[in-house]
Amino acid sequence: MKPALRLALLLAALAAALLLAVRLGAVPLSVREIVDAASGRGDPTTVTIVRRLRLPRSLLAALVGGALAASGAVFQALLRNPLAEPYVLGVAGGAAVGAVAMVALGGLAATAAPVSAAAFAGAIVAVALVFRIAAAAGRALDTRVLLLAGVVAGAFFNALILLALTFADADSFRSAMFWMMGSFSGATWRGDALLAAYMVPALAVLLALSRPLNLLSVGEETAAYLGTRVERVKLVAYGVASLLTAAAVAASGVIGFVGLVVPHVVRLLWGGDHRFLLPASVLLGATFLVLADALARVAAAPTELPIGVVTAFVGVPFFVWLLRRRGVA
């Protein structure tokens, strides 16, 4: 099957997942009701459910899933490590410090706009700190030093999170913990637009680096021999992928599994060429997270499950089955 056809099928799967996610909920809706509500017609309650709640929420899940999957694919290529994931450079810890500080110490709700802004600021600080530590070790951007700097920064940020939670009251503590497990309950059209506005150019830059990433995934010496400007490519790719992860975390909280496993699923099914791997990971990650969010809303209704719990419970058995089917495990 040609790559273009595979991408078309993945895009169709994403569209079907979005439609299913909008249909499911406390008030089940038909396709006709969704179409009418999306165009502003029909029952006012249905219009509100579709246009203000389910559509922006499902689109946010798609954007976050695509961003995390693409970032994970880039980090795995740069670090040449199958266990690399979007949070490897301490982005999640930095974002969590900012958000938890606003929730636990500032008394704000986890869905408030200042919480997202604080999470993004914390993630940027984390990225800058990790790069500064790595730069102090030498002019060349050593991936081993960068990885160690990310681990150390993550441990430090986790300590700050525990410190902030120590002084939080019961309601703030619960709200902060729920944010750290991931949620799309605060989705808005404005938030979706902001994430998309950053995600589109970021993905364009990463796609432009597909060939250098293919070479770097083999080895830096090979890439340099074949004409790749290794240090520049690493700096740009690390920076863009980290900021893409920061934007996703600020919008939804920390959601694990997606960025780690989705790129591996694409590689197992269709190979590791980043010209196909990156767009396919974006579409598959978006589809997976949209379906996971829909399940989180309906599985224990009226209680909403943390999205991170759903991604692990659903994704891990599937990935183990895929590994066994491919003869890896």
N, C-alpha and C positions, 0 to 999 in steps of 0.2 A: 504494500500500500504506500502511495506517495506521501511525503511529509505534509504537503498542502491538504490532502484529503484527511489525514489524521488530525490536523489542527481544526479542520472544519467539523469533524465529528466531536472533538473535544469542546468546540464552541457550541455546538448543538446540545451537548450534554449539560453545559453550563446554563444555557437558556432554559432547558427543561427543569433543572434544579431550582432556578430562580422562580419559575412559575409554580412549582410544587411548594416552595417555601412560602410564597405569598398566599397560596390556597390554604395551607395548614395553620391551625391555631385554635384558640378558644371558640372562635366563630368560623367554621369551615365555609369557604367561598367557592363558587363555581368559576370556570374560566370566563364565562359571559359577565358575571358580576365584577370580576377583576378588570376586564377590558372597559366596562362602563365606568367603574370607579376611577380608573387611571385617567380617563378622559374627562372626569368631573361630573359624570352623569350618575343617576341612580340614587339610592338611599344615602342620606348624609352620613349616617353612621358607618356604612360600608366605605364611603369615600374617605372618611377619616382613617379607618383601619388600614386601607390600602395605601393611601398617599402619604400619610404622616407616620405610620408605624411600620408596616411590614415591608413596603418597597425600600425605603431608605435603610432599614435594618439589613435586609437581604443583600442589597448592593454593597453595604459596608463590609459584610462578611466576605463577599466576593473579592473586594479590593484588598482586604487584609490577608486573605488566603493566598491571593496571587503575589502580593508583596513578600510575604514570608517564604513562599516556595522559591521565588526567584532569588532572594537573598541567600537562602540555604544552598542552592545550586552553585552560586558564585563562591561562597565561603568554602564549599567542599572542593572546588577546583583550585582555589588559591592555596589552601592549606594541604591539599592532596590527602585529606583525612575524611573517611566516610562517616565519622561521627561529628563532623563540624555542622553547626546549625546557626541560625541567624543571631542567636544571643551569645555567641562564643566570645565576643569582644566586650562583654559586660554591659551591652545596651539595655538588656532587660533590668538588670540591677539598678542602673542609673535612672531609668524611667520610673521604676518602682519607688525609689527613694523620693523623687519629686512628687509622685502621686500620693504616696502614703503620708508624706509630710503635710500635704494640703488636706487630706481626709482626716487623718488622726489628730493632727495638731491644729489645723485650721477650721475643723468642724464643718467641712463642705461635703456635699453628697458626691459619691464616686462618679456620677454622670455629669457633674458640673464642668463647664468649659474651662475654668481655671485649673482644674485637675489635669485635663488633657494637656494644657499649655505647660504646666509644671512637669508632667511626665516627659514631654518632648525636650524641655530644657535640661532635665536630668539626664536624658539619653545623650544629648549633645555633649554635655560635660563628661560623661563616661567615655564617649568616643575620643574626645580631645585628650583626656587623661591617658587612655591606653596608647594612643599614638605618640604622646609625649614621652611615656616610659620607653616605648620601643625605639624612638628616635635617639634617646640618651645612650642606647647600647651601641650605636654606630650609624653611619650614614645610610647604609643599605637597610631596607626594610626586611629584617629577618622574620620569617613567618613563625619560627619557634619562639622567638622573643615576644612577638605580638600575641601569640596564643597564651604564653605564660602571663603576660601583662593583663590579658583579658580575664584569666582565672583569678589573679590576685585582686584586680579591681572588683570583680564580682563578689569575692569573699568580703571585701571591705564594705561594699554597698549592702550586702545582706546583713552585716552587723549594724549598719545605720538603720535599716528597716526594722530590725528587732528592737533597737533603741527607741525609735519613734512609736512602735506599737506598745512598748512598755508604759508609755504615758497616755495612751488612748483610752477613752471610755468604751463601754461594751458596744454601743451602736457604731462608733467610729471604727473600732477594731473589726467588727463584722463587715462593714462597708469596704474597708481597706483590703481585707482578705478576699472578698468577692471580686474586687477589681483585679487583684493579682492572679486570680484564676481565669480571668477573661470574660468579657460580656459585651454584647452589642445593644443592650437595652437603651443606651443613651444616643442611638444613631439619629442624625438629622441630615437633611439635604445639604446644609452648609458644611457639615463635617465631611460628608461624602465628597463634595466638590473640592475641598481643601486637600484631602488625601489623593484624589485622582489628579489634581493639578500638579502634585509633586511626583506621583507614581509614573505618569506617562513619560516625562522627560528622563526620569531615572532609568526606566526600562529601556528607553531608546539608547541611552549611553551604554548600558550593559549589553544590549544586543549588538551594538557596534564593536564591542570587545569580544565577540564570540570566538573569532579565530585566535586571538592571543590567549583566551581562556583555554581553548583546546590544547594549545601548546604548553601552557603553564601546568595543566593537569598532568602532563607527561613529566615535566621537569623544567626547572629554570634554566639550566645550562642548554638544554635542547631548544628552548624558546629563544634564548639569546642568540644561539648559533643560526637560527632561522630568521633572524632580523627583528625579533620582538624587543621593544624597549621595556625590559622587564620591570624596572623600578617604577617607571611612570604608570604602567598598566596596573601593577599591584596597588599603588597609592590611589589611583582613580577608582578601581574596582572595590577596594576595601571601603573607601570613603562613601561612594554612592550606595553600596549595599548596606552599610551601617546606618546611613541616614534614612534609607528606605525602611529598614527595620524599626528605627526610632519613630518614624511617622506612623507605622502600623501599630506599634505598642501604645503610643499616645492615644490612638483612636479607640483601642479595644481592650487594653490590658495585655498581660502576658499569656500567650496561647502557645503551648508546646506542641511537639510532634509534627506539625504541618511542614515546617521548613526543614526538618531533619529527614523525613521519610518520603515526602512527595517526589523530590528529585531522584531518589533511589528507585521509586516505582517507575518513573519515566525511563531511567537508564535500563532497568531490567526488561522493560517491554520493547523499547525502541532504540537503545544505544545512547552514547554519551556526547554526541555532537552538539555543542552549545547553540549552534544556529537553530536547532530544533528543540533542544533540551530546555532552554529558557522560556520560549513562548508556551511550550507544552506544560511546563511546570506551573506557569502562571494560570493557565486555564484549568488544569487538574487541581491545583491548590485552591482556586476559587470555588470550583464545583464541590470539592470535599468539604470546605468550611461552610458553605451555604447549606448543604445537607446536614452537617453536624449541628449547626445552629437551629435548623428546623426541628431536629430531634431533641435538642436541649429544651425547646419551648413546649413540646407536646408529650414527651416521655413521662413526665411526672407532673403534668398540669394539675392545678394552677401554679405549682412551684416550678421555677426555672432552674435547670441544672447549669452549673458552670461549664462553659464551652470547652475548657481545657480537659475536664473530666470526660466529656463525650468524645473528643478527638482521640484520647488515649484508649478508651474502652472499645471504640469501634475500629480505630485504625490499627492498633497493635495486632489483634487476631488476623485482620486482613493481610497485613504485611508478612506475618509469619507464614500464612498460607501461601502467599506469593513466593516467598523464599523457598519453601518446600517444593512447590510446583516447578520452580526453576532449577531445583537440585542444588541450591546453595546451602540449605540447612538439612 
